[in-house]
Amino acid sequence: MNVPTVNIPTVNIPTVISSADNPFLKNLRRLSAGTTDYRKQGQFWAEGDHLVRAALRRSTRPAIGIFAASFWPLVPIECAWAAPKNIVIQDDLYDTLSALESPSRMGFVFDLPPSPTLQANAASVILDRVQDAGNVGAILRSASAFGFGQVIAIKGTAALWSPKVLRAGMGAHWGLRLIEGATVDDVFRLTVPILVTDSHRGRLLHQLLASQELPMPCAWTLGHEGHGVGNTLKSLAAMQVRIAQPGGEESLNVAAAAAICLHASASALLDKA
């Protein structure tokens, strides 16, 4: 296969893969299709230019750039330079990697960062077995936006570096301290107040905000989409908090509830500034 060249440094001239049986491509398919394969391989797959640009803004470079052959001549120069190694593959082979209806024609392999040390006094989000990848990614995005720099994912939560969570996070991953596979014992180490969300019990969030009783920094705990926060974590809570729903719905989507709660805490902090 003839691959057009673009005006980039010699070090980034791509390696060409044209066989569906190439071992690297087989591993890449596992990364792109699986949810936890990144834990075995120590690398993860992120598709599209938005995610790589978000990583570069946080001084994180991908290990490998992957490009469809037809797109290679059109690659933005900063994306062609993003990784120390580039690989170009035929368009039909690239399609086997993409989970998108309209593939972006480029993706990147990143080295999985080492698991960070839990910071006991950090504004945090605790995810207690939140299982939907879209919800988890949206919560990470809200955490980053509203100043909650640490996310503690209890075992049973959707894999944080899976492709679906990465897409939903829209680049938030690179601004957060992400702790996977945590246990309740890890939560015990927090020194900030733990707030637990509940659909029907606890103090009303808007009243806590109005009375300036909403602590910040704190650790908001968000639970399983069906069962909510587990009893053990509830027992650690400084308070349970509910969101007023004058429209009469039974409950809110967990990602929507997270955005409301985290924004309230950020507002409380700004009001005190």
N, C-alpha and C positions, 0 to 999 in steps of 0.2 A: 504494500500500500504506500502510495506517495503522499507524504504529509507536507503541506506548505509550511514554510518557516515565517516567523515574524521577527521584527527587529528587537531582539532581546539578547542579553549576555550569553556567551557560549555555554556557560555552566547550566543554563536553563533550556538548552535544546532538548526536546523531549525524547524519551524512550518510547518506541512504538510497540503496542501489543495488538496482534491481529487474530490470536487464537482464543477461542472460548474455553479451551482447556488449560490455559496458562495458570500456574499455581497461584501467582499473585492475584489474578482476577478472581479465582475461586474464593480466596480468603476475603477479598473485597466484597464479594456478593454476600458472604456471611455477615460481614460488618453492616452492610446496608440493609439487609433483610431481618437480621436478628435483633433481639432486644438486650441481650446480656453478653453477646459474643465479645464486645469490647473488653470485658473483664478478663477473658482468656488471652486475647491478643495484645492487650495493653495499648490499643489504638482505637479510635472511633472515626466514623464517617460523617461528614457534614456537607450537605449539597447546597450549591448556590453561592453567589457572590456576597449576599448579605451577611451570612454567617462568617465568612472568612474576613470580610472587612471589619466586622465587630471584633473578631479576635485580634486583628492587627492593631486596632485602636487601643487594645489592652496589652499590646506588646507581646502577643502570643502568635507564633508562626506555625503554620501547618508543616507536617513532615513531607507530604507528597501532594502534588496537584494532579487531578485526573480530568482530562478534557476529551470531549467528542471530537472526532477528526474534522467534521465540518465546521466546528466552532473555533478550533485552534487559531485560525488566522484572524479571528475577531476578538480574541481574549483581551480584556483591558490590561494594560501594561502592569498595573500594580498587582493584578491577580496572577499574571505570568511570572512575576518576581516573588510572589508570596512564599513559595516553598523552594527549598534547595534542589528538589527533584520534581520533574514533570513527566507525566505519562499520557500519551495520546492513544485512544482506542477507537475502533470503528463505531459508528453511530448505533448500529444494532446491538453491539456489545454494551455500549453505555446504557442503552435502554433497559438492559437486564439488571442494572444497578439502581436505577431510579424508582422511587415509590411515588413520584409526582405524576399527575395527569399530563402535564406539560413539562417534561424534563428541562432543567436549566442548562444542560450540556456541560456543566463543570461541577466538580466536587473536590473535597479535600480530605485527606487522612491526617488526623492529629494524634500525637502521642497523648495517652491518657495521663493527666497530671497526678502526682502523688496525692493520696488522701490527706487533707489538711488536719491539723490539730484543732480540736474544739476550743473555741474561746468562750470562757464561762460568762463573761460580761458583755457579750456582743448582742445587739439587736438581732433576733433570730426568728426563723419560721420553722416549726416542727411539723413534719408531714407524717401522720400516723396512718400508714397503709392506704394512702391515696393512690388509686390504681389506674385511673385513666391518664394516659400519656399526655393528652391535650390539656387536661386540667393541671397536671404537674408543671408542664412547660409554661402555661399561663400564670401560675402562681410564682414561678421563678422570675418571670418578667415583672410582675407586680413587686416582688421582694426587692429586685434591683432598683426599680423606679422610686420606691418609697423609703429607701435607706436601710433595708434589712439585709445586711451583708452576709449572713450565715444561714444556711438551710440545712437542717438536720432531718434526714430521711430515715424513718424507722423501717426495719425489715418488713417487706411486704408492699412497700411503696414502689411505684413504677420506676424502672431503671433510669437514673438521671441523665446518663449520657447516651441513651438510645436515640436513634434517628428521629423518631416521632417527638420525643421530648425536646430535642435540640431544635427542631423546626418550630414547635410551639413557643419555645423560649426566645426565639428571635434575637439571639446573641447575648441574652442575659447571663448565660453560664460563665462567661469570662470575667464578669464583674462580681462573682459570688464565691464564697467559701462553701463548697458543697461536700457534705459528709454523708456517705451512703452506708447502708447496712447498720444503722445505729440501733441501740437498745435503750430501754427505759433507764438503765444504769447511766448511760451517757447523759440523759436529760437531767438526772440528779446533780450533775456537775454544774449546771447553769446557776448563776447567782442573780440573774435578772428575774423579775416576776413572770410567771407563766400564766398566760391567758388562754382559756379554752373556749372555743366557739360551740354553741349549742343552738338548735333551732327554736327551742321552746323554754329553756330555763336560763336563769342568770340575769345580770344587770343589762339594761338596754344601752346599746353602744352610744346612741346620740345623747343620752342623759349623762353618761360618763364623760363624754367630750365637753358637754356644756358646763359641767361642774368641775372640769379640769382634774378629774380623778383618773384619767387614763395614763398609766405609767409609760414612760419611754426613757431608756430602752426597755424592751420587754421581749418575750418569746410567745408569739401567737401559735397556737396548736390547732391544726386543721385535720379532720378525720376522714375515715373511709366514706366513700360516697353513699353507701347504704346504711352503715352502722354507726357512723360518727366516730368521735374520739373514744378510745378504750378507757375502761374504768380506772386502770392504774395511772394513766396520765391525768385523768380528771382529778385524782386524789392529790396530785402535785400542784394543782392550779391555785394561784393567788385569788383568781375569780373566774366565774363563768360568765360569758358575754353572749347576748343575742342581738340580732338585728331586727328592728321594727319592720314589719311587713304589712302595712295598712291595706294593701291590695288583697290580702287573704290567702296567698300561696302557702302551701305546706312547708316548703323549705326553699333555699336558694342553692344553685349550683356552687360547689365548693370553691371553684376558682373565682366566681363572682363575689362570694362572701369574703374570700381572702383579700381581694382588691379593696373592698369597702373597709375592712378592718385595718389593713395596713395603711391605707390613705388616712384613716382617722388618727392613727398613731403619728403619722408624719405631720398632720395638721396640728396635733397637740404640741409637738416639738416646735413647730414654727411659731405657734402662738406664744410660747414661752421665751422665744429668742428675743 
